[in-house]
Amino acid sequence: MGVEGLAQQNSQAKRARPRDRKVAQWTRDYARLPGIPDEFIGDDGAPRAVWTRYFDAFANLAPDEIERRFRTADRHLRDAGVTYRAPGDAAERAWSLSHVPLLIDDAEWQQIAAGIAQRATLLEHVLQDLYGDGRLVADGAVPAAAIAGSPEYLRAVSGVRPPGGRYLNLYAADIGRGPDGRWWVLGDRTQAPSGAGYALENRLVLSRAFTDLYKSMNVERVAPFFEAFRDSLRASADRDEPRIGVLTPGPFSETYFEHATLARYLGFLLVEGDDLAVSGDRVHIRTVAGLKRLDVLLRRVDSNSLDPLELDASSQLGVPGLIDVLRKNGVVVANMPGAGVIEARSLLGFLPSLSRRLLDEDLTMPHIATWWCGQQSAREEVLSRLDDFVIEGAYGPTVPGFSHSGAVLPAELPPAVRDRLREAIATRGIDYVAQEQVRLSTTPVWDDGKLAPRPFVLRVFAAATERGWEIMPGGFCRIAERLDSRAVSMGEGARAADVWVVSDHAVSTASLLPAVDNVRIRRITGLLPSRAADNLFWLGRYLERAEATLRLVRALSAPQRDPGKGPLHHAIERIQRLLISWGATSLGARAQTAKIAADALQSDEFGSALSLIRAAQRNASSLRERLSPDAWQVITQTAERLGKPAEDEEAVTGLAEITLQELASFSGLSQENMNRAVGWRFLRMGRRIERAVNTARFARQFAPDDASAEDLDVLLTLVDCQITYRSRYLLAPLLAPVRDLAVLDPYNPRSVAFQVVELNEHIAGLPSLKEGGLIERPQRLAVALQATLTTAEASALDARWLFALEQDLLSLADAIGAHYFPHGASATRPEKLTGLA
């Protein structure tokens, strides 16, 4: 080698040394408990090849750059509003994502995928028998009590052949690396497996924060899995272009964000039980255009809650008559109701023999050794060495006799409690299972600039397709904060991680975007469920109501900020009375102006700006699949900012002004970026009708027959018309011109007349629910209102006339609600005479 070659080699070595030193330092600092399998460090004590490859690239980043990328990931999670609810939580929690992914090399992944596919196939066969011929119980392969004891065994669907031909459309298994280095199944998820949507969001976050690293690692994409799952649901329907819905329990569900994510990503409708109705042999969606047929339902509601007529009568989450529609092959439900019986731990001990019986092969991926105490031999063995086991409930998440969810460790119980447990197992063993104590394998997380091991559980997903089981490359990883954790859930202290299946060769860059040459162009508005229309309508109303409150708060402090206006004592008293009358503050009119302004801005009273913004946020949370990330971000940031106490009077005024600007930005986003479909109309109608009501109230309060110049000046400020008035009249505020500008002027975008004109246009664009060409009630009221305002004269707009105008506007709002999104007994709204689509 020449001198130039040696110099080049030495130069490359010098450049590599800092990176090598960083990787070596991370490895030396990485401590783990002896005897626990680890994903970073292999059995030989050296880093696994896939991790060496990752950290070689990771080490090229400077410490400041690493922290910047981490902040980018956290900011994306915050901006996207990724949240979840832990069991028992009243409020949503921010999603916690580990900045280091879980890495699995392609060869090992193929073994995992094969084991999951085999297990999913076995469980499908088991379900077909349990709800079909029942040979497994009849032949003694499975004790009847192991099945019948589970509340998830639904006798109502016994003998019902699942529409679409499958009990399991989506299956998931929680797995971990066992003490022998192999992957073990910790539990099966067949009810309504959650986590796939969060896995998708985790991937989006990390792939954006570490784009170059992600591409260089040749990470298998997850889009083909979702594409295959979507196509399989579409193919399961009995018509070419089916409607598919995601049935969610609603925004108070622990994983509602995921439901909205899946619906948006897959192009499905997000529906709740109240959105659906049974008519004939079919399930229909209640939309603002009448009932529309639904073909496939991807359920995220537990089986027992699906039909209050035949299952849990107290359920308000399901669809009355759904089970009867299933019997008549009228809708595909994925997964089939009753599939959750497979999650009963009482079945685990029988799966190895069932695999040999039904598949003629052994399970390639074992599960934790399990003893069902309903069998005498197993019960005696468990009682003989109780402290060696983990005790679980045979049919549910809790152990009978214990209030908390999760496993019980007899060795750690007080003697009296342990004796009580022993007696319960001996008396009624069918309710208990015992499992081998196995510590979870660990994976590295980034804490305080170094790597640390944490236990994890990996949930792997399988989708049933015409080609067999499609396995998502990667999955949903949950990481605990304690090294001795034996199970992980997204509770206090847990975090999630993206899962990278790393290949040695380039991977496909497939996405859910269809190829350009096979797209059939469409220009359709899509379906709008009545519940979504209701939420959009009230989202607009709450935001506009908050804006009116903010304008009053700002006007209340205007004299202090602009001494040139002179004393406005009379007008201030009117503003205070108005804030009190509509519930913005509970303080009396004698309270200090500054205190009333602060209270109206940030108190917990139902009419305060903060309460109204939070109400809008609750409505928006039910529309996650329909709102853009920018629109959602504006609402959440506004709520967060208003929730922080203002320090003084100046801060109150500044906060009110900033919030008004943010509401204006939301209005601009909806006006410029939202598709002009029916949903947009309802959002705009909500804002228009609320603005009309508020402006009429302002006019009644500040433009009575005895209004002073200061009263009229406040009204012009509240309706943002100071500049327009001055340019038109060049005079001090006079009663008739101010009234005309605020109420009757159809060219003023803040006048009542302008709102009513817009309402007429929106209502005329809504679908008609009855044939015959007769004008329907909402439009009839809107047309009458427009005629009234068109023919009115400013001199006649006294307090009585304005009050009647308010009542007519409120009647119009009620008519819109009753016509397009009724609730309760009236929820069977009129149907089109042409029938159901």
N, C-alpha and C positions, 0 to 999 in steps of 0.2 A: 504494500500500500504506500502511495506517495505521501509527501509532506502535507499536500492540500487535503488528502483523504483523512489523514490522522487529525489534522486540525478541525475538519468538519465533524469527525466522530467525537472528539473531545468537547466541542461546542455543544453538540446535541446532548451529551452526557451531563454537562453542567446545567443545561436548561431543564433536564428531567429530574435533577436531584431535589429541588424544592417540592415538586409534586410527590416524588417517591418518599421523601421524608414526612410529608403530611399524611400519606396513606399509612406509612409504618407507625406514625404516632397515633393515628386513630385506632389502628389494630391493637397497639399495646395498651391503650386506655380502655379498650372494650372488655369489660369484665362481665362474666356470666356465672350463674350458679352451676356447680359441677353436676354432671349427670342429666342436665336438661338439654334436649336437642336445640340447635340454633341454626338460623337460616344464613347468617353471615359467616360464622366459623364452622368448618366441617369437623368431622370426627377426628381428623388428623391434627387439629389445632390451627390449621392455616385457613385463610379466607377462601371461600368457594370461588371458582373461576368467574361465575357470572357477577359476583360482587366486586371482584378485583377489576373486572372490565368497567363496571359502573364507577367505582371510586377513582380509577385512573383518569377518567374523563371529568369527574366531579372535582378532583383536586386541581384541575387547571383553572378553576374559578378562584379569584381572590376572595378573602373573607368578606370584604365589603360587598362584593358582587353576589356572594351567596346570600347574605342577609337581605340584599335588595330583591333577589328572586323570591325569597321566602315572603317578604312583605307584599310582593306582587300577587302571590298565590292567596294570601290572606285577604287582600283587597278585593280580589275577584269573588271570593266566597261571600264577603260582606256585601258587595255591590249586587251580586246575583240573588242575595237573600236566602242562601242555603241554610235551612233550619231543620230542627226535629224537636220532638217532645219526648222526654223520658217518661216512663209510666208514672202517673200521678202529678205530672207537671201542669200548672195552670197556664204557663206562658211558654213560648217557643224558646229554644236555645240556639245559639250560634253553632254552626257546624265546625267541629274541630278536626283538622286534617293534618296528618303527619307529613312533613316535607320530604321524607325519604320513602320511596315506594318499596313494596315487598317484591323481590326479584325471584323469578323461577325460570330456570333454563328450559328450552323447548323439549329436550328429551324427557326430563322429569315431568313436564306438563302433559305430555302424551300419555304417560302412565296414569296420571290423575284423571285426565279426561276419559280414558277407557274405563276406569273404575266407576266414575260417576255415571257414564252412559249405561254400564251394566246394571248399576243399582236402580237407576230410573226405569229401565226395562223390567226389572224384577218387580218393583213396586206397582207398575202399571198392571202387570199380570195378577198381582195379589188383589188389587182393587177390583179388577174385572171378576174375580172369583167371589170376593166377599159380597159384592152387590149383585152377583149373577147366580151361578149354579150353587155356590156354597160348598164345593167339594172339600176345600181345605179344612173347614170345621167338621164336616160330616166324617171325614177320614181321620180325624184326630191330629192333623198336621199343625193346627192352631187351636188352642182351647177356646171355646165359645166365650168364656168370661174375659179373655184377653181382648176380645173385640167388643162385646156388648157392654163392658164396663166403661167404655170411652163415650163421653157425651158427643163426640164427633161422628159416631156411627149413626147415620140417619136412616131410620127404618122407612121414612117417607120416600126415599129414592131407591129402596131395594127393588131390584127387578127393572129399573128404568135404564134403558140403553142410552148412554150419553149422546146427545146430538153432536155431530162431528166425529163420533167414534172413539173419543179418548176421555179418560178420567183425569189424566195429568197432561196439561199443555205446557206448564212451567214447573220445574222441580229444582230444588236447591238442597245442598248438603253442607253442613258446617263441618270442616275438617281441620285437623292439626297434626303436626308430626309427632309420632309416638316415641317412646323411649328406645325403640329398636331402630329409629331413623326412618321408618316407613310412615306414610300418611294414613291416619285413622279417621273414620267418620265419627263425629261427636253427636250428630243429630240430623234428622231428616226434616225438610220443610216442604209440605205438600198442601197446606191450607191455602195460603195466599202469600207465597214467598216474597219478602221485601228485601231491598238492598240493591237491586239491579239499577234503579234510577240514580241512587247515590254513587254507585260504582261509575256510572257514566259521568256524573258531575265531577267526581274525583279525577277522572281521566282528563276532562277538559281543563281543569285547574292546573294540574302538574304539567301537562303537555304544552300549555301556554307559558308557564313560568320557566320551564327548562326545554325550550323548543329544540335547540341544537342537540342537547344531550338525549332527548327523547328520540329524535330521528337517528342518531348515531348508534343507539342501542338496538335498533330493529325490533321495536315492540309490536307484538301482534295487535291489530286493531280490533275493537269491539263492535264496530258498525255492522260487519257481516252477521254477527249473532242477532242483533236487533232486527236486521232486515229479514233474516230467516224466520224469526219469531213472528214478525208482522205478517209475512206472507203465509205462514202456516195458519194464523187466525183467519186471514182473509179466505184461504182455501177451505176452511172448515164450514163456512156458511153455504147456504143453498141458493145464492144468487151471485152474479159476477162482481157486482160493485156493492159489497155489504157496508152497512154502518156498524162501526165498532165503538163501544164505549168502555171506559175505565170506571167501574163502580167504586166510589170512595165513600167512607163513612162521613167525610166532611172535613172542614178545616181544623177541627179539634182532634183529628187522628194524629197518632204519634209520627206518622210518616207521610203527612199530606203533601209536603213539598215534593216527595218522590212521585206521588200519584200525578201531580201536575206536570212534573218533568217528563214522565213516560207518555202522558197524553200529548204533550206538545211535540216531543221528539218523534213519536210514532204516527202522529197525525190522527189520534183518536179523540173522541169526545169525552170530556171529564163529566161524569154524571153522579148524582146522589140518588138515593132511593126515591125521594119525593119527585125527582125528574122523570120517573118511569111509571108507566101504567100498563096494565094488561087489558087488552081488548081482543076478544075472540081467542084465537090460538097463538097470538103474537104478543111480544113486548114492544111498547112504543115509548118514544121520548116525548115529553110534554115540551113543545116549543112555542114560540110566539106566533108560529104559523099553523098551530094545531098539532095533532098527534102524528109522529113520524116513526115508521117501523125501525126497530133496532134488531140487528142480526146476531151480533156477537157481544158478549159481556165479559171483559177481563175483570174479575172481581178482586177487590181488596177488602172485602167485608167477610167476616167469618161465616161459615155455613149456617149455623143456627140462627143467625140474624137476617137471613136472606128473605124469608117469607113468613110474616106474622100469622098467616092463616094456618100453616101446617107445621111450623117450627116454633120458635120462641114468640109467643103472642105479645110480649112486651116490647119487641124490637120496633124501633122507628127508623131503622137503617135500610130495611129491605123493601121488597116489592110484593104486595099481596097478590097471590095467585101465580107466583113465579114457578113453583114446583109443578103445578098443573101444566104450565106451558112446556116445561121440560119433558113431561110425560108425552106430550103431543108433538114433540120434536120441533117446537116453534122458536127456539133460541138456543145458541151455543153459549154455555157458561164455562169459562176457564178460570180456575180449575173446577171440575164438576163438584157440586155440593156433596159433602161426605168424604171427600178425598183427605180431609184432615185427620181421619182415623189412623192413617199411617204414622202420624207424629207421636202416637201413644208409645211410650217406652216399653210397655208390656210386650210389644211385638219384636223388639230388637233381638232378643235371645233366640227367636225362631227363624230369623232371616237366613242364616247360613244353611239350614236344612231346607228351607223353602227355595233357595237358589238352586240347590242340587235337584230338587223335585221339579221345579218349573223351567229352569234353564239348562239343567243337566251340566252344571259347572259350579265351581266354588267361587265365592266372592273374592274378587281380586283386591278390593280395598276393604279391610276389616273395620269393624266398629269396636268401641270400648266394650270389654267383656261385661255382660249384663245378666243379672239374675232376676227373673220375675217371681216375686214372693207368693204368687197365687198357686205355684206348684210346691208340693210338700218338700220334695228333695231340695229345691232351691231355697226355700224358706229356712229349712233346718241348717243349711250351710251358712246362710247369711247370719242367722242368730248365733251360730257357734263362734263366729269371729266378726262381730258387728263393727268393731272399731277399725277394721281394715277396709271398710267400704265407704262409698258416698251413697247416701239414700236420696232417691228422687221420687216424685209422684208418678204413678204408673200412667196416669191419663191427663195430666195437666201440669202447669208450670210450678205449682206449689205442692209441698209435701203435706198430706193430710195431718192436721193437728198443729201446723205451724202457719203463722200469719204471713210471713215474708215469702217472696217469690224466690225460687232457686233451690239448690241442693242443701242437704243437711249433712254435716260431718259428725257422726256419733262420738268420735273420739274427743271432740272439742265441746261436747255438751255437758252441762252439770249432771251429776249422777242421777238426780231425780227425774230430769227431763229425758235422759238416755233410757232409764228404766221404763218411762211412759212410752217412749218410742218402741222399745223392744216388745212391750205388751201389745201395742197396737199392731205391730207386724205379725205377732203370733196369733192375734184374734182375727184380723182381717188383712191377710197378706196380699190379696188381689190389688190393693190400692198402692202398693209400694214396689219399687225396683231398687236393686243394689247394683252399683257399678264400681269397677276398679278405679282406684285413685290414680289419675295420670296427670302429671304436670304438663302444661302447654309448652310447646316450643316457643322460642323467642325470635324476634327480628329487631334489627337496629332502628333506633329513632334518633333524631338530632336534638340534643338538649345542651344548652349553654356552650355551643361551639364544639361539642364532641359527641361521639356515638355512645349510646347506651342500649342495653337489651331490654325488651319488653315482651311479655307474653301476647299472643295473638290468636285469633280464630279466623279462618278463611272460609267465606261462603262462596261456593261454586254453583253456577246456574246452568241448567240444561233445558233447552226448548225442544219440544216434539215437532218434527217436521216430516215431510213425506220421504226424506232421505234418511230418516233416523233421528237420533238425538244430536242436536247442535249444542256444543259446550262453549260458553263464553270464555274466551282466553283471558284469564285473570279472575276477576270477581270482586267481592266486597270484603275487605279486611278490617277487622276491629281489633284495636290494640288497647291493652290494659295499662294502668300506671304502676301496678304493684307486681313485683317479680314472682310472688307466690300465687297469683291468680290462677284458678282452675277453670274459670269460664269468663267470657267477656260479653257484655252487652253495652249498648250505647247509653250508659248511665253516667253518673258522676265520675269524672276523671278519665273516661275512655275517649279515644280518638279513632278516626278512620285512616286508612291508607289506600293509595292506589296500588294495583297489582300489575306488574309488568311481566308478561311472558316474553322472554328475550330469545330471539332467533339468531343463528349464525349467518343467515342470508337475508336479503332484502325481503320485506313483507309487502303484501297488497295494501294499497291506499284506498280501499273501498270505503264508501260512505253511503248514507241513506238517500243521497241525491240521485235521482234516476238518470239514466243515460239520455243525452239530448235527442237521439234519434228515435226514441220510443215513448215520448211524452205526448199525451193527448191534451191539447190546450183546453183550459177551462176558464170561464169567467163566471164563477158562482159565488154567492155570499155565504154559503154554508148554513148549517143549522145553528140556532141559538136556543138552548134550553131556557125555559121560563125562569128558572132559578138564576141563571147567569144574567138574563135581562134585568131581573129584579135587582141583583147586586150592582150591575152597571148603572142603573137608574139612580139607586141610592148612593153610589159612589159619587156621582155628579152632584147630587143634592147635598151630601155632607160637605164636600169640598167648597161648594158655593156658599153654604151656610157658614162655614169657617171663615171664608173670605169676608162675608158681611160683618162678622164679629170682629175680625181684625181691622176692618175699616173704621168701625166704631171706636175701637181701642186707640187707633191712630188719631182719629178726630178728637178724642177726649184729651189728648196731650198736646194738640196743635197749638192752643194759646200759649202754653208754657214755652214752646219752641219758637213761636213767632209772635213776640210781644206787639208787633205792629198791628195785629188784628184787633187789639183792644179787648176789653172784658166781654166774655161770652157766657156769663153766669147762667142765663136763661137756657141757652142751647146746651150747655154742659148738663144741666139738670135733666133735660129731655134725653140726652144720650145715656145718662145713668139709669133713668127709668126704663129705657128701652132694653138695656143690658140686663136689668133685673127681671123685666117681664118675660124675656125669653130664656131665662135660666142660665145666663152666662156667669152670673155671680150671685152669691147669697148675701152679700153685704148690703146694708140699707143705703138709702139715698143720702143719708147724712155722713156716710163714711168719706174719708179723704179720696180725692179724685185719683191719686196715684195708686192707692190700694185697690180701688175698684178696677182700674185698668189692669193691674197685675193679676187680680183675681179672675177677671174675664179672659185673660190670656192663658193662664196656666193652672187654674184650679181644677178640682175634680168634678165640678158642677157639670150637669149633662149638656149645657149650652156653651161652655167655655171653648175657646179655640182649640185647646189641647184635647179635650174630650171629643170634639167633632173630628179632628184629624185622626185620632185613634179609631173612631168609628169608621171613618173612611178606610183606614188601614185594615180593619177587620173585613170590610167588604172586599177590598183589594186582595186580601189573602185567599178569598174564595174564587178569585179570578186569575190565579197565577199562570194558568195555561194560556190566558188571553192577553195579559199585559206584557209589554216589552220590558226588558231589564231596566231600561232608562226610566220608564214611568214608575216601576216599582221602587227604584232607588230614590226618586224624588219624594215619594210618599213616606218611605221609611226614614230617610234622612230628616225630613220635616218633623216627623213625630219624635225622633231622637233629640233634635235641637230644641223643640218646644218643651221637652221633658226636663231640660236642665234649667234650674231656677235662675231667673234674671236678678242681678245684684241690686239694681236701682231703677229709678224711673226712666232714665235715659236708655238703660239696657232693655227695658220693657218696650219702649217705642222702637228701638232698633230691631229687636226681635220680631215685632209685628211687621215691620217693613220687609225684613228678609224673608219672612214666611209668605207675605203677599207676592214677593218676587218668585218664590219657589212654586206657589200655586199657579202663577202665570206661566211658568215653564212647563208645568204638567199640562195646562190647557193647550199650550203650543205643541207639545208632543202629541197629544191626542188629535189635534186639528191637522197637523202636517204629516204624521206618520201612521195613523191608525186607518186601516182599510175602511172604506165607506160602506160597510156592511150594516146589518141590522143592529149589532152590538154597539157600534159607534153612534147610531141614532139614539139609542136609549141612554147612553152616557151624556150626550149633548142635551137630550130632553130633560134629564135630571137637573143639569146645570141651568138650563133656560127657565124651567118652571120655578126653581128655587130663587133665581135672580129676579124673576118677575114678582114673586111674593115679597121678597125683601125690599125691592125698590118701592112697591106699593106701600109697605109699612113705613119706609123712610119718608115717603111723601105725606102719608097720613100724620106722621109725627112732627115733621118739620115744615110742612106747607099747608097748615090749616088756614082758615079764613083770616085769623088774627096773627099770622106769621110775621115775625120781625125780619129785618134784613139779615141779622146774624143767623136766624134759623134757616133762611133760604141759602145763605152762604155755606152752612154745614151740609145741607142737602146736596148742593152742587159738588161739594167735596166727596161726599159719600158715594155719589154716582159717577164720580170722575169726569165731571162736565164743566169745570171752571174755564178751561181754555175755550171750549166750544161756545159757551154762553158769552164770554167777553168778545169773541170774534164776531158774534152775531148782533149783539145789542149795544155794546160800548156803554152800558149803563150799569148802575148798581143793581143787585138782584131784586127783581120784581116778581110778584106772586104768579101772575098768569104765564109769563114766559118760562119761569122755572118749572112750573107744573107741566107745561106743554113739553119741555125738553126732557123731563124725567119720566113722564108717563105716556104721552101721546105721540111723540116724534118717532116715526118708523125708521128714520135714518140714524138714530142714536143707538149704538150697540149695547147701551146699558139701560135703555128705556123699557118700560113694560110692553109697549106696542111692538118693539123690535123682537122681544122674546116671544110674543104670541105669534108673530108672523113666522118666526123660525119653527115654533112648535107645530104650526099648521103644516109647514113643509115636511117636517119629520114624520108627523102622524100620517100624512098622505102617502108617504113612502113605505109605511109598514104593511105587512101582509094582512089581507082581510080574512076574518075567520068565518064569515057567512057569505053565501051566494045571494044573488038577487039584485046587487047593485045599490042596496040601501046604505046610507051613511051610518056608520057605527057610532056609539055614544061618545068615545073620546074625541073623534073628529067633529061630531056635532057640537060638543061643548067648545072646542077650540075655534071653530068657525064663528060661533055666536060671540065668543070673546073678542075675536078680531073685528067683527062688525060693531060691537059696542065701542071699542077703542077708536075705530075709524070715524065713527059719527059723533064722538064726544067732543065737547068744547072745554077748554082749560078753565074757564070761569066757573064751570059746574062741578069741578072736582073737589067737593068738600069732603069732610071726614067720613060722612055716611056713605058717599059714593065710593070712596077708596076702600072702605071696609068691605062693602059688597064685592068690589073687584077682588080683594084678597080671598074671600070665600069662594068666589067662582074659580079662581086659580087653584085653590086647594081641592075643590070638587073635581077639577080636571085631573089633578094628580091622582086622586082616589080612583077615578074612572079608568085611568091608564093601568093602575095596578090591578084592579078587579078584572079588567078585560084581558090583559096579557100575562100576568103572573099571579093568579089567585092562589090562596092557600086554604088548607082545611077542607071543609065540606064542599066548598065551591071549586075545588081543584080540578074538577072534570070539565073544564072550560068548554065552550061551544066548539064543535068540530065542523070542518068544512063539509058542506052537503055532498061534495063530490066523493067523499070517502077518505080513507087513510092512505098515505103514501108510504 
